[in-house]
């Protein structure tokens, strides 16, 4: 029994965990920062300064593409030049008429070193179909001014002219197509290799 005048018996309260909550207090001077961290770098990770990596595959594809384009242009130019040369020789043999070329002067040509003469570039005049023309004389031989040269030209195309001596040693030939044909084979081979590599890369990417 409780004694008279005594208060009620205290109730049993189970122990409850205590939590220490610390309220972060903003600094009075936000620009000053934490004194314990002043002078330290804001971040320990910095850019190394090197730029983004170079995609070597993309560079290789561009280089191969430019090589194929350049080789294609060379092949086309050589084939066209061969066709034109054979056509001109054929026209001179079939349609050419004999003309007398009078040399009007020559200029010396220097070799690769720039000190040795490599030949001469001469011009001459001739009459064809009642008209007088002045054209380059084919070859690199020296023709003093006034020298008479036996030449051949095509009526209607006076720029197509050569000497009878040079024309006698020229015939239309398939040999002018040897170099462009070899380059064409190389071009086709490179194209097949590039196409195979592209298809293989696509299969790997899909897998």
C-alpha positions in Angstrom: 0.0 0.0 0.0 1.0 3.5 -0.7 1.5 5.7 2.2 -1.1 8.5 2.7 0.1 11.7 1.1 2.5 10.0 -1.2 2.2 10.6 -4.9 1.3 7.9 -7.4 3.8 5.3 -8.0 6.1 6.1 -11.0 5.2 4.3 -14.2 7.9 2.1 -15.9 8.9 3.5 -19.2 11.0 1.4 -21.5 14.3 2.5 -22.6 14.3 4.4 -25.9 17.3 5.0 -28.0 18.7 8.4 -28.0 19.6 10.2 -31.1 22.1 13.0 -31.1 21.0 15.4 -33.9 23.5 18.0 -34.9 22.1 20.8 -36.9 24.6 22.1 -39.5 25.0 25.8 -39.1 25.7 27.9 -42.0 28.8 30.0 -41.7 28.5 33.6 -41.1 30.6 34.3 -44.2 29.7 31.8 -46.9 32.6 33.0 -49.1 35.1 32.3 -46.4 34.5 28.5 -46.5 35.4 26.0 -43.8 38.6 27.1 -42.1 39.7 23.5 -41.9 39.5 23.1 -45.7 40.8 26.5 -46.8 43.7 26.2 -49.1 42.7 22.7 -50.2 41.7 22.0 -53.8 38.0 21.9 -54.5 38.3 18.6 -56.4 40.9 15.9 -56.4 40.0 15.0 -59.9 41.3 17.2 -62.6 41.3 16.9 -66.4 44.6 15.5 -67.5 44.8 18.2 -70.2 44.8 15.8 -73.0 42.2 16.1 -75.7 39.7 13.4 -76.7 41.2 10.3 -78.1 41.7 10.0 -81.9 39.6 7.4 -83.6 42.2 5.6 -85.6 39.6 3.5 -87.4 37.9 6.6 -88.7 41.2 8.1 -89.8 42.1 4.8 -91.6 38.7 4.8 -93.4 39.2 8.4 -94.6 42.8 7.7 -95.7 41.7 4.5 -97.6 38.8 6.4 -99.2 41.0 9.2 -100.4 43.5 6.7 -101.8 40.8 4.9 -103.7 39.4 8.2 -105.1 42.9 9.4 -106.2 43.7 6.0 -107.8 40.4 6.1 -109.6 41.2 9.6 -111.0 44.6 8.5 -112.2 43.3 5.4 -113.9 40.6 7.4 -115.7 43.2 10.0 -116.8 45.6 7.4 -118.1 42.9 5.6 -120.1 41.6 8.8 -121.6 45.2 9.8 -122.5 45.8 6.4 -124.2 42.7 6.7 -126.2 43.5 10.2 -127.4 47.1 9.3 -128.3 46.0 6.3 -130.4 43.3 8.4 -132.0 45.7 11.1 -133.0 48.2 8.7 -134.4 45.5 7.0 -136.5 44.2 10.3 -137.8 47.7 11.5 -138.8 48.4 8.2 -140.7 45.0 8.2 -142.4 44.1 11.8 -142.8 47.4 13.7 -142.6 48.8 15.7 -145.4 52.5 16.7 -145.9 53.3 20.3 -145.0 56.6 22.2 -144.8 57.3 23.6 -141.4 59.6 26.6 -141.1 61.2 26.9 -137.7 60.8 30.2 -136.0 63.0 29.5 -133.0 63.6 27.3 -130.0 64.0 27.5 -126.2 66.3 25.2 -124.2 64.8 22.9 -121.6 66.6 22.2 -118.4 66.8 18.8 -116.7 65.9 17.8 -113.2 69.1 19.3 -111.7 68.5 22.6 -113.5 72.0 22.7 -114.9 71.9 20.2 -117.8 69.9 20.8 -121.0 67.1 18.2 -121.6 66.2 19.3 -125.1 64.5 22.1 -126.9 61.0 23.4 -127.4 60.5 24.8 -130.9 57.8 26.5 -132.8 57.3 26.7 -136.5 54.9 28.0 -139.2 53.3 26.1 -142.1 50.5 26.6 -144.7 47.5 24.3 -144.7 44.5 24.7 -146.9 45.5 28.2 -147.9 46.0 29.4 -144.3 49.2 29.9 -142.3 49.5 28.5 -138.8 52.2 28.7 -136.1 52.3 25.6 -133.8 54.7 23.8 -131.6 57.0 21.4 -133.3 56.8 17.9 -131.7 60.0 16.4 -130.3 62.9 18.0 -128.4 65.4 18.4 -131.2 67.0 21.7 -132.0 65.7 23.4 -135.1 67.5 26.7 -135.8 65.4 29.6 -137.1 64.6 29.3 -140.8 65.2 25.5 -140.9 62.7 23.7 -143.1 61.1 20.5 -141.6 58.9 18.0 -143.4 55.8 17.6 -141.3 52.3 16.1 -141.4 49.1 17.8 -140.3 45.4 17.1 -140.4 43.1 19.4 -142.4 40.6 21.1 -140.1 42.8 20.4 -137.1 46.1 22.3 -137.6 47.1 21.9 -134.0 47.5 18.1 -134.7 50.8 18.3 -136.4 54.1 16.3 -136.2 57.2 15.7 -138.1 57.3 13.0 -140.7 60.3 11.4 -138.9 58.4 11.1 -135.6 55.2 9.8 -137.3 57.1 7.1 -139.1 58.1 5.5 -135.8 54.6 5.7 -134.2 51.7 3.3 -134.5 48.5 3.0 -132.5 49.2 0.4 -129.8 47.6 -1.4 -126.9 50.7 -0.8 -124.8 49.4 2.6 -123.8 46.9 0.8 -121.7 49.3 -1.4 -119.7 49.9 1.0 -116.9 46.2 2.0 -116.4 45.2 -1.6 -116.5 47.6 -2.6 -113.8 46.4 0.3 -111.7 42.8 -0.7 -112.3 43.6 -4.2 -111.0 45.1 -2.7 -107.9 42.1 -0.5 -107.5 39.7 -3.4 -107.8 41.7 -5.5 -105.3 41.7 -2.6 -102.7 38.0 -2.2 -103.2 37.3 -5.8 -102.5 39.5 -5.7 -99.4 37.7 -2.6 -98.1 34.3 -4.1 -98.8 35.2 -7.3 -97.1 36.5 -5.4 -94.0 33.3 -3.3 -93.9 31.0 -6.4 -94.0 33.1 -8.1 -91.4 32.8 -5.1 -89.1 29.0 -5.0 -89.5 28.7 -8.6 -88.6 30.8 -8.1 -85.5 28.7 -5.1 -84.5 25.5 -7.0 -84.9 26.8 -9.9 -82.9 
